Amino acid sequence: MNRLFKYFTFLILAIPTGLPRMAAAMVNKATPDTLQINGNLNTVRSLITSREFSAAAMLTKEALSNSRKINYIKGVAWSEYYLGMICFENSTLDSAIYWLKRSENDFAAVRDYSARVKACNLLGIYYRQSDSNDSSLDCHTRALKIAMENNDSAGIAESHYGIGMTLNQLGYYPETMEHFHAAISIREKLNDSSGVAAILNSMGILFRNQGDYANALDFYVRALNIHEKLGNIQGLAYQHNNMGLIYRDIGDYGKALDHFNKSWALKVKINDSRGISNSIMNIGSVYLLQNKLDSALIFFDQAASIKEQIGDKSGIANINLFRGECYQKLGLYKKALDFLESSRSDYHALKEPRGETEAIIQLASTYFNSGMHDKAFQLIDEAKNMVVTLKMLDLQQKVFLNLYNFYIELGDYRKGLEYYQLYIAARDSVMGTRNLRKMLNVELQDEYSRLIKEHFERKDQEILSKEQAQQSKTVLLYILSGAFIILLLFLVMFIRTLKNKQKINNMLIAQQAEVEHQKQELMNQRDEIDTQKEMVVYQRDRIITMLTDLAESIDYAKKIQQAILPKDSLLQQLFTDYFIIYQPKEAVGGDFYWAGRFNGTICFAVADCTGHGVPGGFMSMLGVSMLNDMATADSVQSPSLMLQSLRHNIVAALGQTNFDEDNHDGMDIAFCTFDIKSGILTYAGANMPIIINSKGEIPPSERIQPYQNGLYELKPDRMPVALYDKMDSFSEIRVKLSPGDAVYLFTDGYVDQFGGPKSKKFGHDAFRTLINSVKDLSFSEQKQIIWSTIERWKGETENQTDDILVMGLKLPDK
């Protein structure tokens, strides 16, 4: 029954492709001839295109047998060529290479150089798929030489492309791009859209391997548009897969999964086993990044099963790399090392330096976490040399981040700081603001163009349909009218014929008027479409203008806020040394600092106003303005009186009359004065403590809390500078400081920042411990470590919680 079905399937395919003679020959079992064989091979080509590989294999073997019977060498060569393609699609690479070798030799025997170039390039692809890159390069180079000798433009383009693909796999990126450019220029001259799309996709892969995600996404989108026009399902599947890899790498996991699932569905339609396994593996890699480790391992096992069936060694090495990372996160280091060592060995054997480097980086991290630090440093140094040589920016970023984590864990903050700076530089190169904006612009522009194009194509189709319908009615009416006139000529006298003819003419005039009316309606519809188009463009430009104005206004507000803060020149005059970490959550913020000198007294303060962003910015500028107005030589002698006056002014300025109302705006503040002659520091605080690092002894009290190594914390009054249910006077704390002592003022944005492995706040105790660990370093080093610590705590997944302000001051000597 199955044979009968295949037999009739062949007959149905043969008839519409113009092959009745071949079909008749099969039915009648006639002696084969070259015409029948060529027709058979044409059908094979159609079956392969529609992925009917079983029927294609049956017809190809028949063509091969018939060609041998009549010694038709060209038929033998093409039969061997198609058998190689069918074997590759059925995942039998060794057989595919065997048939392609025979095909190339037979094409050479009949001097069909164009066909020989095709066979030679296809053989190079299959060698590359079997990870025999040297053999692949030999095949493509041989094909290029033959194509150039015979002026075969298509063959020259395909050979350049094949050489580029193999060099890319070997890690020779500049040479790869040279061959891609040579290939795409020829394909464009030949109007070969499918070939252009394939090269654009490969260029995208090349840029992604170097960490240039913006250019990679640009090439992928251009290739996707071409595949959509051609209706190429396989091309669409692979473009969605590659776009998913981009979004995975930049951390947009939702978009990554969307593209991977689209790719998977398209590959199932065409029964692409290798592609299906890659989609499953890539979905697993997203779950790995999201720490959904059980789900990730399920997908990796499913993908590995398919790759083992089809003999995809490179794919298995990739999956073992992911498995190793999974088990490392689970703390199963022995199992992780087994998978990672296997992955590294396979990549090395396959001569794939990028994959080998990724495996070495992951091995180093696993050895370090398992306590084998010397082995970890040996491996990470090896990886560092490889990524510099191969110019892989994204992997450089991973190497520097691992070295930073290693040295921080070992307590070598200075060495860790060096590698953190290198990591930031590499990360900014890969994920800079302009790069991300360019990627977003590529995607949005493509989506906008596609929607506009679909809209106008739909409107044009509606107009065309109406015109065609009207033309059909008019033609039918003319036919009926003519038939009616002819009939009247045979039935009535000449005079009645003239009258009827006049009547028909009147009718035609009326119809013509109707046609003109309908034509006018169509023209009005076209005008309406043009108006809608202009409105869309106007609204787009207006939105862009509004966003630009808003951004400029916020930037100007930022400049104003920065202008009213104390200048570095003033701070250098007031303090022996200092550092300031000032990082608003948005362009402007609600945190501010203030300083001044009045006779022999230095005054300084840090405040956290209600809110952040623009509202917080207004409050901060109000606070600075009031402090400037209130500050005189007499008033600054008492920090508590300064806070009480500031509270009175803010309550009056904001019109606060009743605590039960919603208007609770105000600020938390730490205000200090330092008498240079006596060395006395006077502090008053509203919900904001300060930390002192002193070489001398400070007597403890209820509001002076000592910590280890000369560190003290001064506690504030528990009420804000605003209308509150408790409106007591602010109290003061006076302490005698020694030369070289330091004071640290900070808002709650640093200690309240969420992050770490459990996504919790950094915490007050951790901040004190951090200050204690860095207090003996220079102030510039303190600033770098304090900032890098909160950046590391925040990580890549957490957003900044609030405005951050930390100020460290080394007080002057007498």
Secondary structure, 3 states (H helix, E strand, C coil): CHHHHHHHHHHHHHCCCCCHHHHHHHHHCCCCCHHHHHHHHHHHHHHHHCCCHHHHHHHHHHHHHHHHHCCCHHHHHHHHHHHHHHHHHCCCHHHHHHHHHHHHHHHHHCCCHHHHHHHHHHHHHHHHHCCCHHHHHHHHHHHHHHHHHCCCHHHHHHHHHHHHHHHHHHCCHHHHHHHHHHHHHHHHHCCCHHHHHHHHHHHHHHHHHCCCHHHHHHHHHHHHHHHHHHCCHHHHHHHHHHHHHHHHHCCCHHHHHHHHHHHHHHHHHCCCHHHHHHHHHHHHHHHHHCCCHHHHHHHHHHHHHHHHHHCCHHHHHHHHHHHHHHHHHCCCHHHHHHHHHHHHHHHHHCCCHHHHHHHHHHHHHHHHHCCCHHHHHHHHHHHHHHHHHHCCHHHHHHHHHHHHHHHHHCCCHHHHHHHHHHHHHHHHHHHCHHHHHHHHHHHHHHHHHHHHHHHHHHHHHHHHHHHHHHHHHHHHHHHHHHHHHHHHHHHCCHHHHHHHHHHHHHHHHHHHHHHHHHHHHHHHHHHHHHHHHHHHHHHHHHHHHHHHHHHHHHHHHHHHHHHHCCCHHHHHHHCCEEEEEEECCCCCCCEEEEEEEECCEEEEEEEEECCCHHHHHHHHHHHHHHHHHHCCCCHHHCHHHHHHHHHHHHHHHHCCCCCCCCCCCCEEEEEEEEECCCCEEEEEEECCCEEEECCCCCCCCCCEEECHHHEEEECCECCCECCCCCCCCCCCEEEECCCCCEEEEECHHHHCCEECCCCEECCHHHHHHHHHHHCCCCHHHHHHHHHHHHHHHHCCCCCCCCCEEEEEEECCCC
